[in-house]
Amino acid sequence: MTGTVWDRGEPRLAGPDTALRAELRTAAQHASGNVPVAVATDTAGQVLEGMRGRAFDSAAVVAVLDGDRLRGLVTLERLLAAPAATPLGEIMDDAPPVVAPSTAQERAAWLAVQHAEPTLAVVDDAGRFAGLVAAPTLLGVLLEEHDEDMARLGGFLGTAATARSSTTEPVLRRLSHRLPWLLLGLAGALLAAVIVGSFEEQLGQEVLIAYFVPGVVYMADAVGTQTEALVIRGLSLGIGVRRIAVREVVTGVLLGAFLGGLALPLVWALWGRADVAVAVALALLAASSIASLIALALPWLFHRFGKDPAFGSGPLATVIQDVLTVAIYLLVATAVVL
């Protein structure tokens, strides 16, 4: 072999940097050491001859090294255009853009685009050459990041491709995604009916109590749905539930207090029953507060287990909220009115 071009396997990182190769979504994950490598004194002809018959992950750029340190990069276009006797030191870019192994993949890809480079060199903190990120890989990173950005703008989890697939999927697959949760909702509705039936005697004594069951259930659902929408949107933007949990719980309690405070004089004035009005107000406060907690917990659990909250957390939250709201209201009404 006339030149000093050779194959390199995995990027050679020493010490703590070795672990960086395993990190996802970093430059180290995409860097390949199986690329043409030479020294500054090698000529263009020697390098081209040495590259013949060899398989590289990417041959668009030759890395010029001094030992294991990067000195510059030579594009294949420059290599082919140069006379055969030209040393690489004369045609290399001695200040190419480089990134650390821990650099985020999106930042690395955009750096290559901004410098109009077909590849990107990865160099560790000690200046050692760790490999090159090839142009197809950079393009794939940009497409992936664009897909995720579009997903975040749309307010859903995962990727735009996943969301698009769930939007255009066949009818049977739609049913398989939705029907189990709706069947669970049906079971919850039957359970709510059983709970109402268990208060038959109390409702027989004061039928006015039954008038407010739908209203209290609806208001609790509405409060929970607002919280759930905020949580799912936050998760899609990378905002953890812990960051909003306290404020959202406090908001749910305040909403319940406001709605209860508003309902109390209205029910009292329209039906002339202070005890029923107090029962409705207390039920709204308790149900709205609990609805916020449920709406926080369920999307978080779905997200924690790698499931899309858009399919299951809504129906499941509705079931739990409705059953609890009915039970809370009838218990409060029984205690206050009867």
Secondary structure, DSSP 8 states (H G I E B T S, - for coil): --S------S----GGGGGGGG-TTBHHHH-BS-S-EE-TTSBHHHHHHHHTT---S--SEEEEEETTEEEEEEEHHHHHHS-TT-BHHHHSBSS--EE-TTSBHHHHHHHHHHTT-SSEEEE-TT-BEEEEE-HHHHHHHHHHHHHHHHHHHHT-SS-HHHHHHHHH--HHHHHHHHHHHHHHHHHHHHHHHHHHHHTHHHHHH-GGGGGGHHHHHHHHHHHHHHHHHHHHHHHHTT--HHHHHHHHHHHHHHHHHHHHHHHHHHHHHHH--HHHHHHHHHHHHHHHHHHHHHHHHHHHHHHHTT--HHHHHHHHHHHHHHHHHHHHHHHHHHHHH-
